[in-house]
Amino acid sequence: MQTKLTLRMDDRLIAGAKQHAARAGKSLSQVVAEYFLVCTSGSPVSVDETPRVSRLRGCLKDTGAAEADYLKHLEDKHS
């Protein structure tokens, strides 16, 4: 059973959320429901990969880059 929910938010936040939902090809209700599902589930919910993430996946494989290198970079950048 689905129940109607009323949320009160800033107009700009609502407009931005509607744009985000449209770009994702979803209704705002779907986006909010998915968010609530993530918040209330005990385990991570799978999320569709964007095309950009798909293209980047594995691009550093066999480059010798290590997590320690990335952490060092972040430390240098933010100190």
Secondary structure, DSSP 8 states (H G I E B T S, - for coil): ----------HHHHHHHHHHHHHHT--HHHHHHHHHHHHH-SS-------HHHHHHTTTTTTS---HHHHHHHHHHHT-
